[in-house]
Each structure stands twice: as structure tokens, then as C-alpha cells.
């Protein structure tokens, strides 16, 4: 199987998080925040055929990719690849974050190591919408000045202790028309519970969660990405990785 030919354009850091820039102009217009791609480093490294990565910031010529996991085969080799290294890319795969209707107010919530997954989303939506990015800073990996964000995005870091995140959500959920989330695999349950408690109604199409944990083969055959939901188990790489919270995790009264 052959993919599109691309090249490593450089390595970048966001605090202690590592992002890789890929040059592939014909591929970039197909990408949206939430999609993932499969990357093969080269024909020399045949054991590392499938490396699922998520576009972070996309422009017309290049795009940054990211995955927070430390146990993905080939990820260290990708981070050490010098500019000009040839790669092959397949995709995009999965579901992306939906586009936002005009004048909607958008709340984006993420744990700290998951911020790159929603960075491109926040930047895109901020062009025409009011955006608040709430980040639970539990491992101190981001720089204090998150210069990656445009000035239009209100950035609110939150410590995880003392129910502080719940307090912030309580103050912002009533303001938001759309909620987008990125975090570990238990977060859709947690955020759906909070939204159900705070919103008068919780219809489909209003809140979405990106669940990148466990995506390995990208085809749904290894079952590493399967998570439990009130509607039954779901293979995230097949139905997601962006899941509608109301459809899969709430509201409780309809279960």
C-alpha cells in the first residue's frame, strides 16, 4: 500500500510537548482538526508502518502533527527525523470537529497534554467566533505564555484540585453555544455528566469530545481504541475520534 509522498519540514516544541511539521501541499486542504493520519517513516523502517497522528496547525503548505503517547512504535524515530526526511501519509481518517454556525460562542476544554489536539480548532474558530480555552494544568508541560493562540482566544488555565474545573465549567457552560473537549478516555463521561447537570437540555450536535487515546492501527481491527459508553462499546478510530457527547454519553434520563 502506498501513501502520499511528504517530507519532514522540521521539529517544534510547545513547552515540553513535541510536534513535527510535515510538508505536503496537496494533502493539507483535506485536513481538519479532529482527523488523524497514518504515517510511515520510510521503506527502511518497515516495522513502523502505522503511526496515527493528529493535525495541529494547518496552513497551505505544511501542517504540524502530534500524539501525546510515549509508547507508539516509531514516535521517537519521527521526533528525531531531520528536515528533508521522506515519509508517506495516508488519510485523513475519522471524524473531525464540526463547523460552527455564525455568531456561536465556543468553549474548548482540554487537559494540558491534550491541548495540541484542539489548538488548530481554537485558532480556526477564533477567526469568526468568541472562544474560551480552559486548560486543566496538571503536569506543567505548557509554557505560561501560550503564544500559539491568537489574541482573540481567552485562555484560562485551571488547577485540577479542589473542584476548580467544575467551578469554571459552571460559570462558562451557560455562556457557550458549543463545547469541544479533548482529554483521556474517561473525560467524555465526566464532561457529559457536567453538561447534563448545567445545561437545561443536552441535545445532539452541541458538545463533542476528541478521544485520541488507544488509536493504534487506525482501522479498528486491534481494538486498542475501544471504550465503553452508555450506548455500548465504541471503537474510537471508526466512530470517532470526535464523538457527539449527547449521542454516546448522555443525557442520563434517556438511558
C-alpha positions in Angstrom: 0.0 0.0 0.0 1.4 3.4 -0.9 0.6 6.8 0.5 1.1 10.4 -0.5 4.8 11.4 -0.5 5.7 14.0 2.0 8.7 15.3 3.8 9.6 16.3 7.4 9.9 20.1 7.4 11.1 20.5 11.0 10.6 19.7 14.7 8.9 22.1 17.1 8.2 22.3 20.8 5.2 23.6 22.8 6.8 23.7 26.2 7.8 20.1 26.7 5.4 18.7 24.1 6.9 17.6 20.7 5.3 18.5 17.4 6.5 17.5 13.9 6.0 19.7 10.8 5.1 17.8 7.6 5.4 19.3 4.1 2.7 18.0 1.7 0.8 20.9 0.0 -1.7 18.6 -1.9 -2.7 17.0 1.3 -3.2 20.0 3.6 -6.5 21.2 2.2 -8.1 17.9 3.1 -7.2 18.2 6.8 -9.4 19.5 9.7 -9.0 19.5 13.4 -10.0 16.1 14.7 -9.0 14.0 11.8 -6.0 11.7 12.1 -3.5 10.5 9.5 -1.3 7.4 9.3 2.3 8.0 8.7 5.1 5.7 7.5 8.6 7.0 8.1 10.2 5.3 5.2 10.6 2.0 3.4 13.7 1.4 5.6 11.6 1.3 8.8 9.1 -1.4 7.8 8.2 -2.4 11.4 6.7 1.1 11.9 4.1 1.0 9.1 1.2 2.7 11.1 1.7 5.8 13.2 -1.6 7.6 13.9 -1.0 11.4 14.2 -3.3 14.3 14.6 -3.0 17.6 12.6 -2.5 20.5 15.0 -2.0 23.7 13.0 -2.6 23.6 9.2 -1.5 26.0 6.5 -1.5 25.8 2.7 1.9 24.1 2.5 2.7 22.3 5.8 1.0 21.0 8.9 2.0 20.1 12.4 1.2 16.6 13.7 1.1 15.4 17.3 0.4 12.4 19.5 0.9 12.6 23.3 1.5 8.9 23.8 5.0 7.7 24.7 4.6 4.1 23.7 3.7 4.4 20.0 6.1 2.5 17.8 8.1 4.8 15.7 7.3 8.0 17.5 10.8 8.6 18.9 12.2 8.0 15.4 9.8 10.5 13.9 10.8 13.1 16.5 14.5 12.6 15.6 14.0 12.7 11.9 15.8 15.7 10.3 14.3 18.1 7.8 14.0 16.6 4.4 13.3 13.1 5.7 10.9 11.3 3.3 7.6 10.0 4.7 4.4 8.5 3.4 1.0 9.7 4.6 -2.5 8.1 4.4 -5.8 9.7 5.3 -7.4 11.7 6.6 -9.3 9.2 8.7 -12.0 9.5 11.3 -14.4 12.3 12.1 -13.4 16.0 12.6 -14.9 18.6 14.8 -18.0 20.0 13.2 -18.0 23.5 11.8 -19.6 26.2 14.0 -22.5 28.3 12.9 -22.1 32.1 12.7 -22.1 34.1 16.0 -21.9 30.9 18.2 -19.9 31.2 21.4 -17.4 28.3 21.8 -16.0 26.8 24.9 -13.0 24.5 24.4 -11.8 22.3 27.3 -8.7 20.2 27.5 -6.2 18.6 29.8 -2.7 20.1 29.4 -1.0 17.4 27.3 -4.1 17.2 25.1 -4.0 21.0 24.2 -2.4 20.4 20.7 -5.4 18.3 19.7 -7.7 21.4 20.0 -5.1 24.1 19.1 -6.0 24.2 15.4 -9.7 24.1 16.3 -9.4 27.1 18.6 -7.3 29.1 16.1 -9.8 28.4 13.3 -13.0 29.1 15.3 -11.5 32.3 16.7 -11.5 33.9 13.3 -15.3 34.5 13.5 -16.3 33.5 17.0 -15.8 34.2 20.7 -13.7 31.4 22.1 -12.7 30.5 25.6 -10.0 27.8 26.1 -10.0 26.2 29.5 -6.9 24.0 30.3 -6.6 21.8 33.3 -2.9 22.2 34.0 -2.0 19.1 35.9 1.5 18.2 34.7 3.0 21.7 33.9 4.1 21.0 30.3 2.9 24.2 28.6 4.7 27.5 28.6 3.0 30.2 30.7 2.6 32.3 27.6 0.8 30.2 25.1 1.8 32.3 22.1 0.4 29.6 19.8 -3.1 31.0 20.4 -4.4 34.1 18.6 -5.3 37.1 20.9 -9.0 36.5 20.2 -8.9 33.3 22.3 -9.4 33.8 26.1 -7.0 31.4 27.8 -8.0 30.1 31.3 -5.6 27.7 33.0 -7.1 25.8 35.9 -5.5 23.7 38.6 -7.1 20.2 39.0 -7.5 20.3 42.8 -10.5 21.4 44.8 -13.2 21.1 42.2 -11.8 24.1 40.4 -12.6 22.8 36.9 -16.2 22.2 37.9 -16.4 25.8 39.1 -15.1 27.1 35.8 -17.4 24.9 33.8 -20.4 26.1 35.9 -19.6 29.7 35.1 -19.0 29.2 31.3 -21.4 26.4 30.2 -24.4 28.7 30.3 -22.5 31.2 28.1 -21.4 28.6 25.5 -23.4 27.6 22.4 -20.9 24.8 21.6 -18.5 22.8 23.8 -15.5 21.0 22.4 -13.3 18.7 24.5 -10.0 16.8 24.4 -8.8 14.6 27.1 -8.3 11.0 28.3 -10.8 8.3 27.6 -12.8 8.8 30.8 -13.3 12.5 30.1 -16.4 12.1 27.8 -18.2 10.5 30.7 -17.0 13.2 33.1 -17.8 16.2 30.8 -21.2 14.8 29.7 -22.2 14.5 33.4 -21.2 18.1 34.0 -23.0 19.3 30.9 -26.1 17.4 31.8 -26.1 19.0 35.2 -25.5 22.5 33.9 -27.5 22.7 30.7 -31.3 22.8 30.7 -31.2 20.5 27.7 -28.4 18.4 26.2 -29.3 17.7 22.5 -27.0 16.1 20.0 -24.9 18.5 17.9 -24.0 20.8 20.8 -21.0 19.2 22.5 -18.2 17.0 21.1 -15.2 15.2 22.6 -12.0 14.1 20.8 -10.7 10.8 22.3 -7.2 10.1 20.9 -6.2 7.5 23.4 -5.5 4.0 22.2 -5.7 4.6 18.5 -3.0 2.3 17.1 -3.8 0.6 13.8 -6.3 3.2 12.6 -8.5 0.5 11.1 -10.5 -0.7 14.1 -9.0 -4.2 14.0 -6.7 -4.1 17.0 -9.5 -2.9 19.4 -6.9 -0.9 21.4 -9.1 2.2 21.0 -12.4 0.7 22.2 -14.1 2.5 25.1 -17.3 1.9 27.0 -20.2 4.2 26.6 -23.9 4.1 27.9 -24.8 3.1 24.3 -22.3 0.2 24.3 -18.6 -0.1 23.4 -17.3 2.0 20.6 -14.1 1.8 18.5 -13.0 5.4 18.6 -11.0 5.2 15.3 -14.1 4.0 13.5 -16.9 6.1 15.0 -14.6 9.0 16.2 -12.2 10.1 17.2 -14.6 13.1 17.7 -17.7 11.8 19.4 -21.0 13.6 20.0 -21.4 13.6 23.8 -25.2 13.6 23.8 -25.4 10.8 21.3 -22.9 8.5 23.1 -22.7 9.6 26.7 -26.0 11.4 27.7 -28.5 12.6 28.7 -28.9 10.2 31.7 -32.7 10.5 31.6 -32.9 8.8 28.1 -30.8 5.8 29.0 
